[in-house]
Amino acid sequence: MSTNNFTINIRGNLTACDEIPYIKYFELCPYEHWSLHHYVTLIIENYKYAKKDKAHQVFFNTLRYINTNACIAQEVQGFVETLIKNRKADIEKVNKLWKRAKKEKKSSPRSTVSLPSMPTILGKRQRDPNLDDSTLCLSPIPLKKQCVVPYPNNLCPDKVVPLQDNGTVDIFEVVKSAVRSFHQKTIVLGSTRSYKNSNNLRVDAKYNIRILRESVYDAEMYRILHNWLVGIYGFEVTSQWHLEGVLGDGDYHHFYCDLTIKKSGNFHPEAIIELIATRTISTIRKHFNQVLKYADQLCPREVWIVHFSRENSLLTNPYWPPPEDGLNMIHFWHDKTFENVRMSARFQDSTGQYCEIIDESILPLP
């Protein structure tokens, strides 16, 4: 089979547009074949209800990530950089494909399809060595000639690293996706095994009940971010980064930053994250001051406070850092079973403008 005849055959039973595994294009195709036209053609042929905006977003976000990942070969990055530069012209060309697909969708019944995973494909070859490449829909190009973007598993979000309009990592979406991947049983057990007292904070219309300690959220957040950002995309995620410094009292102090997210090869982190678990406003203020000390030493691009709480009034009356501090904050409320999770947030977007979200549902997924 020649590389000129290389195709991906996709058949199965997916129905929802959001379930379409757009990113698998980069897993199954050698990088020499990557193009927006090729990608869109395959998507449209096999996923009648694919969305143009979603498909393009995944394609170009993945290219941006590859182009900035120091672990990926320069020849691949050079190829990707050309695709990014030609994106406007390429988008104009594929618009005709989308228009034609839209007409066909209106005139034909709905069908369902699926893209097999790499383990499924490789398993077929192991069971039947007589299968050729045209049957398996894989290129005969040696693996060293391919740039494979690993796909996530059930231990982390099944999506590419979200980016902002300026190409930087979208920490807000990263944190949201991580929380949606928390292990429900771990959170539930935490209230009986790794707990503290709510004291005068009202939880489930009661006071002085058992609630989760910060360590439970910290462990889950680190697990998800490590599996996702480190295991798949080569970031560096550090828990409890040890910092030292002399404070105003003249004494030498030791600090421990909860979480840092850093691109490999970059000197400064993309973000530092301070985690809080069901705290009063006065205690939250202390965390504002604490995380600013971490920021002075680590010089991150963004600083985030993430507050997990069971307190009843948290979302409707959230407490925010002073704007002059430049901090971003998310409040997550959840029930005892972690079946219902809601969020309020205030953060700066890529333009420096503040965005505010009040009482948005995170789980269950819509």
C-alpha positions as a LaTeX table, in Angstrom:
\begin{tabular}{lrrr}
\hline
Residue & $x$ (\AA) & $y$ (\AA) & $z$ (\AA) \\
\hline
Met1 & 0.00 & 0.00 & 0.00 \\
Ser2 & 1.51 & 3.36 & $-0.98$ \\
Thr3 & 1.29 & 6.44 & 1.18 \\
Asn4 & $-0.58$ & 8.19 & $-1.63$ \\
Asn5 & $-3.54$ & 5.88 & $-1.01$ \\
Phe6 & $-3.48$ & 6.35 & 2.75 \\
Thr7 & $-6.98$ & 6.70 & 4.26 \\
Ile8 & $-8.74$ & 6.22 & 7.57 \\
Asn9 & $-11.82$ & 4.04 & 7.52 \\
Ile10 & $-14.25$ & 4.94 & 10.32 \\
Arg11 & $-17.33$ & 2.89 & 11.12 \\
Gly12 & $-19.31$ & 2.22 & 14.30 \\
Asn13 & $-22.08$ & 3.57 & 16.49 \\
Leu14 & $-21.42$ & 7.09 & 17.79 \\
Thr15 & $-24.40$ & 9.42 & 17.65 \\
Ala16 & $-23.66$ & 12.60 & 19.62 \\
Cys17 & $-21.55$ & 15.26 & 17.95 \\
Asp18 & $-19.60$ & 15.94 & 21.16 \\
Glu19 & $-18.52$ & 12.28 & 21.18 \\
Ile20 & $-16.74$ & 12.53 & 17.84 \\
Pro21 & $-13.04$ & 11.83 & 18.50 \\
Tyr22 & $-11.65$ & 14.58 & 16.28 \\
Ile23 & $-8.18$ & 14.32 & 17.79 \\
Lys24 & $-7.70$ & 10.71 & 16.68 \\
Tyr25 & $-6.89$ & 12.07 & 13.23 \\
Phe26 & $-3.48$ & 13.02 & 14.63 \\
Glu27 & $-3.02$ & 9.56 & 16.15 \\
Leu28 & $-3.73$ & 7.58 & 13.01 \\
Cys29 & $-2.24$ & 9.81 & 10.30 \\
Pro30 & 1.49 & 10.34 & 9.70 \\
Tyr31 & 2.25 & 14.02 & 9.98 \\
Glu32 & 3.17 & 14.29 & 6.26 \\
His33 & $-0.53$ & 13.73 & 5.46 \\
Trp34 & $-1.91$ & 16.34 & 7.84 \\
Ser35 & $-3.98$ & 19.05 & 6.18 \\
Leu36 & $-7.23$ & 20.77 & 7.02 \\
His37 & $-8.78$ & 19.58 & 3.75 \\
His38 & $-7.84$ & 15.93 & 4.41 \\
Tyr39 & $-9.01$ & 16.18 & 8.03 \\
Val40 & $-12.36$ & 17.80 & 7.19 \\
Thr41 & $-12.98$ & 15.38 & 4.33 \\
Leu42 & $-12.58$ & 12.37 & 6.63 \\
Ile43 & $-14.68$ & 13.93 & 9.37 \\
Ile44 & $-17.54$ & 14.85 & 7.03 \\
Glu45 & $-17.51$ & 11.49 & 5.23 \\
Asn46 & $-17.82$ & 9.56 & 8.47 \\
Tyr47 & $-19.58$ & 11.92 & 10.90 \\
Lys48 & $-22.62$ & 13.47 & 9.30 \\
Tyr49 & $-23.39$ & 15.56 & 12.38 \\
Ala50 & $-19.90$ & 16.92 & 12.91 \\
Lys51 & $-19.68$ & 20.61 & 13.76 \\
Lys52 & $-17.49$ & 22.89 & 11.71 \\
Asp53 & $-16.42$ & 25.18 & 14.58 \\
Lys54 & $-15.63$ & 22.26 & 16.89 \\
Ala55 & $-13.67$ & 20.40 & 14.22 \\
His56 & $-11.59$ & 23.45 & 13.30 \\
Gln57 & $-10.98$ & 24.32 & 16.95 \\
Val58 & $-9.56$ & 20.87 & 17.72 \\
Phe59 & $-7.45$ & 20.87 & 14.55 \\
Phe60 & $-5.76$ & 24.22 & 15.11 \\
Asn61 & $-5.48$ & 23.92 & 18.90 \\
Thr62 & $-3.67$ & 20.62 & 18.43 \\
Leu63 & $-1.37$ & 22.18 & 15.85 \\
Arg64 & $-0.57$ & 25.04 & 18.24 \\
Tyr65 & 0.25 & 22.61 & 21.00 \\
Ile66 & 2.52 & 20.53 & 18.75 \\
Asn67 & 4.26 & 23.66 & 17.50 \\
Thr68 & 5.15 & 24.77 & 21.05 \\
Asn69 & 6.04 & 21.36 & 22.50 \\
Ala70 & 9.81 & 21.06 & 22.83 \\
Cys71 & 9.55 & 17.25 & 22.93 \\
Ile72 & 8.33 & 17.02 & 19.33 \\
Ala73 & 10.79 & 16.81 & 16.42 \\
Gln74 & 11.67 & 20.04 & 14.61 \\
Glu75 & 10.73 & 18.60 & 11.21 \\
Val76 & 7.21 & 17.96 & 12.51 \\
Gln77 & 6.99 & 21.42 & 14.06 \\
Gly78 & 8.15 & 22.97 & 10.79 \\
Phe79 & 5.41 & 21.14 & 8.90 \\
Val80 & 2.83 & 22.21 & 11.51 \\
Glu81 & 3.99 & 25.84 & 11.42 \\
Thr82 & 3.26 & 25.96 & 7.69 \\
Leu83 & $-0.26$ & 24.64 & 8.30 \\
Ile84 & $-0.85$ & 27.32 & 10.92 \\
Lys85 & 0.39 & 30.10 & 8.62 \\
Asn86 & $-1.88$ & 28.92 & 5.80 \\
Arg87 & $-4.94$ & 28.48 & 8.02 \\
Lys88 & $-7.02$ & 31.34 & 6.54 \\
Ala89 & $-6.63$ & 30.16 & 2.97 \\
Asp90 & $-7.22$ & 26.54 & 4.00 \\
Ile91 & $-10.40$ & 27.45 & 5.89 \\
Glu92 & $-11.79$ & 29.20 & 2.81 \\
Lys93 & $-11.15$ & 26.08 & 0.75 \\
Val94 & $-12.90$ & 23.69 & 3.16 \\
Asn95 & $-15.95$ & 25.93 & 3.57 \\
Lys96 & $-17.29$ & 24.42 & 0.35 \\
Leu97 & $-17.03$ & 20.96 & 1.91 \\
Trp98 & $-19.04$ & 22.06 & 4.94 \\
Lys99 & $-21.73$ & 23.72 & 2.79 \\
Arg100 & $-22.13$ & 20.59 & 0.69 \\
Ala101 & $-22.27$ & 18.42 & 3.82 \\
Lys102 & $-24.97$ & 20.66 & 5.29 \\
Lys103 & $-27.16$ & 20.17 & 2.22 \\
Glu104 & $-26.64$ & 16.40 & 2.26 \\
Lys105 & $-27.44$ & 16.23 & 5.97 \\
Lys106 & $-30.84$ & 17.82 & 5.37 \\
Ser107 & $-31.71$ & 15.37 & 2.60 \\
Ser108 & $-30.60$ & 12.06 & 4.15 \\
Pro109 & $-31.44$ & 10.04 & 7.32 \\
Arg110 & $-29.15$ & 10.13 & 10.32 \\
Ser111 & $-26.40$ & 7.51 & 10.54 \\
Thr112 & $-24.06$ & 6.57 & 13.35 \\
Val113 & $-20.31$ & 6.06 & 13.27 \\
Ser114 & $-17.28$ & 5.52 & 15.48 \\
Leu115 & $-13.52$ & 5.66 & 15.31 \\
Pro116 & $-11.74$ & 2.58 & 16.71 \\
Ser117 & $-9.05$ & 3.17 & 19.28 \\
Met118 & $-5.41$ & 2.32 & 18.72 \\
Pro119 & $-5.57$ & $-0.67$ & 21.13 \\
Thr120 & $-8.53$ & $-2.06$ & 19.13 \\
Ile121 & $-6.66$ & $-1.76$ & 15.84 \\
Leu122 & $-3.45$ & $-3.23$ & 17.19 \\
Gly123 & $-5.40$ & $-6.03$ & 18.84 \\
Lys124 & $-6.85$ & $-7.03$ & 15.47 \\
Arg125 & $-3.36$ & $-7.37$ & 14.01 \\
Gln126 & $-2.19$ & $-9.50$ & 16.93 \\
Arg127 & $-5.17$ & $-11.85$ & 16.54 \\
Asp128 & $-4.86$ & $-12.05$ & 12.75 \\
Pro129 & $-1.35$ & $-11.39$ & 11.37 \\
Asn130 & $-2.66$ & $-11.77$ & 7.80 \\
Leu131 & $-4.53$ & $-8.47$ & 7.98 \\
Asp132 & $-2.89$ & $-5.90$ & 5.73 \\
Asp133 & $-2.57$ & $-2.17$ & 6.20 \\
Ser134 & $-5.51$ & $-1.37$ & 3.93 \\
Thr135 & $-7.78$ & $-3.43$ & 6.19 \\
Leu136 & $-6.51$ & $-1.83$ & 9.34 \\
Cys137 & $-6.46$ & 1.65 & 7.78 \\
Leu138 & $-2.98$ & 2.40 & 9.09 \\
Ser139 & $-0.04$ & 3.76 & 7.14 \\
Pro140 & 2.95 & 1.45 & 6.48 \\
Ile141 & 5.28 & 4.36 & 7.30 \\
Pro142 & 7.57 & 3.32 & 10.19 \\
Leu143 & 6.57 & 4.58 & 13.62 \\
Lys144 & 9.65 & 6.79 & 13.90 \\
Lys145 & 8.33 & 8.75 & 10.90 \\
Gln146 & 5.01 & 9.42 & 12.62 \\
Cys147 & 4.11 & 12.06 & 15.18 \\
Val148 & 1.58 & 10.35 & 17.44 \\
Val149 & $-0.39$ & 12.47 & 19.88 \\
Pro150 & $-1.41$ & 10.01 & 22.65 \\
Tyr151 & $-5.09$ & 9.88 & 23.49 \\
Pro152 & $-6.36$ & 10.23 & 27.07 \\
Asn153 & $-7.85$ & 7.39 & 29.07 \\
Asn154 & $-10.48$ & 7.31 & 31.80 \\
Leu155 & $-7.99$ & 8.68 & 34.33 \\
Cys156 & $-8.00$ & 12.15 & 32.81 \\
Pro157 & $-10.09$ & 14.39 & 30.52 \\
Asp158 & $-10.64$ & 13.04 & 27.01 \\
Lys159 & $-9.69$ & 16.28 & 25.26 \\
Val160 & $-6.71$ & 18.27 & 24.05 \\
Val161 & $-5.22$ & 20.89 & 26.33 \\
Pro162 & $-7.53$ & 23.92 & 25.96 \\
Leu163 & $-5.94$ & 27.12 & 24.70 \\
Gln164 & $-6.96$ & 30.76 & 24.82 \\
Asp165 & $-7.20$ & 32.96 & 21.73 \\
Asn166 & $-3.59$ & 34.09 & 22.20 \\
Gly167 & $-2.32$ & 30.49 & 22.25 \\
Thr168 & $-1.65$ & 30.27 & 26.00 \\
Val169 & $-3.02$ & 27.44 & 28.13 \\
Asp170 & $-6.59$ & 28.09 & 29.29 \\
Ile171 & $-6.15$ & 27.34 & 33.00 \\
Phe172 & $-9.82$ & 27.98 & 33.75 \\
Glu173 & $-10.90$ & 25.23 & 31.34 \\
Val174 & $-8.09$ & 22.97 & 32.54 \\
Val175 & $-9.31$ & 23.18 & 36.14 \\
Lys176 & $-12.95$ & 22.68 & 35.15 \\
Ser177 & $-12.08$ & 19.60 & 33.10 \\
Ala178 & $-9.97$ & 18.19 & 35.92 \\
Val179 & $-12.78$ & 18.56 & 38.47 \\
Arg180 & $-15.17$ & 16.75 & 36.13 \\
Ser181 & $-12.71$ & 13.84 & 36.14 \\
Phe182 & $-12.46$ & 13.52 & 39.94 \\
His183 & $-13.05$ & 9.99 & 41.20 \\
Gln184 & $-16.48$ & 10.13 & 42.81 \\
Lys185 & $-15.85$ & 7.37 & 45.35 \\
Thr186 & $-12.64$ & 9.03 & 46.55 \\
Ile187 & $-14.54$ & 12.24 & 47.31 \\
Val188 & $-17.35$ & 10.37 & 49.05 \\
Leu189 & $-14.98$ & 8.37 & 51.26 \\
Gly190 & $-13.11$ & 11.54 & 52.16 \\
Ser191 & $-15.94$ & 12.80 & 54.36 \\
Thr192 & $-15.60$ & 9.74 & 56.61 \\
Arg193 & $-11.84$ & 9.10 & 56.41 \\
Ser194 & $-10.04$ & 12.37 & 55.64 \\
Tyr195 & $-12.28$ & 14.94 & 57.23 \\
Lys196 & $-12.39$ & 18.04 & 59.37 \\
Asn197 & $-15.21$ & 19.88 & 61.15 \\
Ser198 & $-17.26$ & 22.55 & 59.37 \\
Asn199 & $-17.60$ & 24.44 & 62.68 \\
Asn200 & $-19.76$ & 27.54 & 62.15 \\
Leu201 & $-20.11$ & 27.10 & 58.37 \\
Arg202 & $-23.54$ & 25.83 & 57.38 \\
Val203 & $-23.46$ & 22.62 & 55.34 \\
Asp204 & $-26.66$ & 20.76 & 54.42 \\
Ala205 & $-28.52$ & 23.10 & 56.80 \\
Lys206 & $-26.35$ & 21.93 & 59.71 \\
Tyr207 & $-23.26$ & 23.06 & 61.59 \\
Asn208 & $-20.29$ & 21.09 & 62.92 \\
Ile209 & $-20.46$ & 18.27 & 60.41 \\
Arg210 & $-17.68$ & 16.27 & 58.76 \\
Ile211 & $-16.31$ & 17.75 & 55.54 \\
Leu212 & $-13.32$ & 16.95 & 53.33 \\
Arg213 & $-9.84$ & 18.16 & 54.12 \\
Glu214 & $-7.81$ & 20.04 & 51.52 \\
Ser215 & $-5.53$ & 17.02 & 51.04 \\
Val216 & $-8.32$ & 15.04 & 49.34 \\
Tyr217 & $-8.88$ & 17.69 & 46.67 \\
Asp218 & $-5.15$ & 18.27 & 46.33 \\
Ala219 & $-4.48$ & 14.58 & 45.68 \\
Glu220 & $-7.27$ & 14.27 & 43.10 \\
Met221 & $-6.32$ & 17.47 & 41.29 \\
Tyr222 & $-2.66$ & 16.44 & 41.11 \\
Arg223 & $-3.57$ & 12.92 & 39.91 \\
Ile224 & $-5.73$ & 14.22 & 37.07 \\
Leu225 & $-3.34$ & 16.97 & 35.98 \\
His226 & $-0.37$ & 14.60 & 36.07 \\
Asn227 & $-2.11$ & 11.90 & 34.02 \\
Trp228 & $-3.34$ & 14.47 & 31.51 \\
Leu229 & $-0.78$ & 17.26 & 31.20 \\
Val230 & 2.36 & 15.32 & 32.12 \\
Gly231 & 1.57 & 11.80 & 30.93 \\
Ile232 & 0.20 & 12.86 & 27.55 \\
Tyr233 & 1.41 & 16.36 & 26.72 \\
Gly234 & 4.79 & 16.62 & 28.44 \\
Phe235 & 4.04 & 19.45 & 30.87 \\
Glu236 & 5.57 & 19.63 & 34.34 \\
Val237 & 3.07 & 19.56 & 37.22 \\
Thr238 & 4.50 & 19.94 & 40.72 \\
Ser239 & 2.70 & 19.40 & 44.00 \\
Gln240 & 3.95 & 21.20 & 47.13 \\
Trp241 & 6.79 & 23.12 & 45.49 \\
His242 & 9.18 & 24.00 & 48.33 \\
Leu243 & 10.00 & 27.71 & 48.55 \\
Glu244 & 12.15 & 29.62 & 51.03 \\
Gly245 & 12.46 & 33.27 & 51.96 \\
Val246 & 12.95 & 35.93 & 54.61 \\
Leu247 & 9.76 & 37.76 & 55.58 \\
Gly248 & 9.13 & 41.09 & 57.25 \\
Asp249 & 9.80 & 39.63 & 60.69 \\
Gly250 & 13.40 & 38.96 & 59.63 \\
Asp251 & 13.04 & 35.21 & 60.05 \\
Tyr252 & 13.66 & 32.56 & 57.41 \\
His253 & 10.45 & 30.80 & 56.34 \\
His254 & 9.54 & 27.73 & 54.29 \\
Phe255 & 6.50 & 27.70 & 51.99 \\
Tyr256 & 4.82 & 24.99 & 49.93 \\
Cys257 & 2.91 & 25.94 & 46.79 \\
Asp258 & 0.03 & 23.52 & 46.25 \\
Leu259 & 0.25 & 23.07 & 42.48 \\
Thr260 & 2.23 & 24.50 & 39.59 \\
Ile261 & 1.70 & 23.91 & 35.87 \\
Lys262 & 4.73 & 24.53 & 33.68 \\
Lys263 & 5.61 & 23.83 & 30.07 \\
Ser264 & 8.75 & 21.76 & 29.72 \\
Gly265 & 11.62 & 24.04 & 28.80 \\
Asn266 & 9.97 & 27.22 & 30.06 \\
Phe267 & 11.59 & 28.92 & 33.02 \\
His268 & 8.40 & 30.24 & 34.62 \\
Pro269 & 5.15 & 28.32 & 35.27 \\
Glu270 & 2.00 & 28.80 & 33.25 \\
Ala271 & 0.10 & 28.97 & 36.54 \\
Ile272 & 0.26 & 28.32 & 40.24 \\
Ile273 & $-2.85$ & 27.06 & 42.02 \\
Glu274 & $-3.68$ & 27.45 & 45.70 \\
Leu275 & $-6.31$ & 24.96 & 46.90 \\
Ile276 & $-8.69$ & 25.71 & 49.77 \\
Ala277 & $-11.29$ & 23.43 & 51.36 \\
Thr278 & $-14.46$ & 24.93 & 52.94 \\
Arg279 & $-12.97$ & 27.99 & 54.58 \\
Thr280 & $-14.30$ & 31.19 & 56.15 \\
Ile281 & $-13.72$ & 34.55 & 54.47 \\
Ser282 & $-11.06$ & 35.54 & 56.98 \\
Thr283 & $-9.09$ & 32.36 & 56.25 \\
Ile284 & $-9.52$ & 32.81 & 52.51 \\
Arg285 & $-7.97$ & 36.29 & 52.79 \\
Lys286 & $-4.88$ & 34.73 & 54.37 \\
His287 & $-4.57$ & 32.42 & 51.38 \\
Phe288 & $-4.68$ & 35.44 & 49.07 \\
Asn289 & $-1.63$ & 36.85 & 50.84 \\
Gln290 & 0.09 & 33.46 & 50.90 \\
Val291 & $-0.25$ & 32.73 & 47.19 \\
Leu292 & 1.11 & 36.18 & 46.33 \\
Lys293 & 4.31 & 35.23 & 48.17 \\
Tyr294 & 4.58 & 32.13 & 45.99 \\
Ala295 & 4.02 & 34.26 & 42.90 \\
Asp296 & 6.82 & 36.64 & 43.88 \\
Gln297 & 9.29 & 33.75 & 43.72 \\
Leu298 & 7.90 & 31.63 & 40.89 \\
Cys299 & 6.75 & 34.48 & 38.58 \\
Pro300 & 3.89 & 32.52 & 36.95 \\
Arg301 & 1.83 & 33.79 & 34.05 \\
Glu302 & $-1.36$ & 33.33 & 36.11 \\
Val303 & $-2.22$ & 32.87 & 39.79 \\
Trp304 & $-5.34$ & 30.92 & 40.79 \\
Ile305 & $-7.24$ & 30.27 & 44.00 \\
Val306 & $-9.48$ & 27.19 & 43.80 \\
His307 & $-11.90$ & 26.84 & 46.70 \\
Phe308 & $-13.84$ & 23.58 & 47.19 \\
Ser309 & $-16.68$ & 23.90 & 49.65 \\
Arg310 & $-19.88$ & 22.29 & 50.90 \\
Glu311 & $-21.15$ & 25.56 & 52.38 \\
Asn312 & $-24.75$ & 26.29 & 51.39 \\
Ser313 & $-24.43$ & 29.98 & 50.49 \\
Leu314 & $-21.09$ & 29.77 & 48.70 \\
Leu315 & $-22.20$ & 30.20 & 45.09 \\
Thr316 & $-24.87$ & 32.86 & 45.43 \\
Asn317 & $-22.66$ & 35.11 & 47.53 \\
Pro318 & $-19.04$ & 34.32 & 46.56 \\
Tyr319 & $-16.08$ & 36.20 & 47.96 \\
Trp320 & $-13.50$ & 37.50 & 45.48 \\
Pro321 & $-9.90$ & 38.71 & 45.78 \\
Pro322 & $-9.28$ & 42.47 & 45.42 \\
Pro323 & $-8.85$ & 43.33 & 41.69 \\
Glu324 & $-5.50$ & 44.99 & 42.38 \\
Asp325 & $-4.07$ & 41.63 & 43.48 \\
Gly326 & $-4.55$ & 40.22 & 39.97 \\
Leu327 & $-5.73$ & 36.85 & 41.32 \\
Asn328 & $-8.16$ & 34.50 & 39.59 \\
Met329 & $-10.61$ & 32.50 & 41.69 \\
Ile330 & $-13.00$ & 29.59 & 41.31 \\
His331 & $-15.46$ & 28.39 & 43.96 \\
Phe332 & $-16.67$ & 24.80 & 43.53 \\
Trp333 & $-19.63$ & 23.61 & 45.58 \\
His334 & $-20.58$ & 19.92 & 45.63 \\
Asp335 & $-22.97$ & 17.65 & 47.47 \\
Lys336 & $-21.90$ & 14.75 & 49.67 \\
Thr337 & $-22.03$ & 12.22 & 46.83 \\
Phe338 & $-20.21$ & 14.46 & 44.33 \\
Glu339 & $-23.04$ & 13.89 & 41.87 \\
Asn340 & $-23.88$ & 17.60 & 41.76 \\
Val341 & $-21.07$ & 20.12 & 41.35 \\
Arg342 & $-21.61$ & 23.82 & 40.74 \\
Met343 & $-19.22$ & 26.70 & 40.21 \\
Ser344 & $-18.81$ & 30.45 & 40.52 \\
Ala345 & $-15.68$ & 32.08 & 39.11 \\
Arg346 & $-14.00$ & 35.42 & 38.52 \\
Phe347 & $-10.90$ & 35.52 & 36.32 \\
Gln348 & $-9.01$ & 37.48 & 33.68 \\
Asp349 & $-9.25$ & 36.39 & 30.05 \\
Ser350 & $-6.45$ & 36.60 & 27.48 \\
Thr351 & $-7.13$ & 40.33 & 26.98 \\
Gly352 & $-6.88$ & 41.13 & 30.69 \\
Gln353 & $-10.63$ & 41.70 & 31.08 \\
Tyr354 & $-12.37$ & 40.16 & 34.09 \\
Cys355 & $-15.04$ & 37.53 & 33.47 \\
Glu356 & $-17.52$ & 36.49 & 36.14 \\
Ile357 & $-19.63$ & 33.34 & 36.26 \\
Ile358 & $-22.19$ & 32.71 & 38.99 \\
Asp359 & $-23.66$ & 29.32 & 39.91 \\
Glu360 & $-22.89$ & 27.31 & 36.77 \\
Ser361 & $-23.48$ & 23.55 & 36.71 \\
Ile362 & $-20.33$ & 21.43 & 36.30 \\
Leu363 & $-21.75$ & 17.99 & 37.11 \\
Pro364 & $-23.81$ & 16.22 & 35.98 \\
Leu365 & $-22.75$ & 16.95 & 32.43 \\
Pro366 & $-25.50$ & 18.40 & 30.22 \\
\hline
\end{tabular}
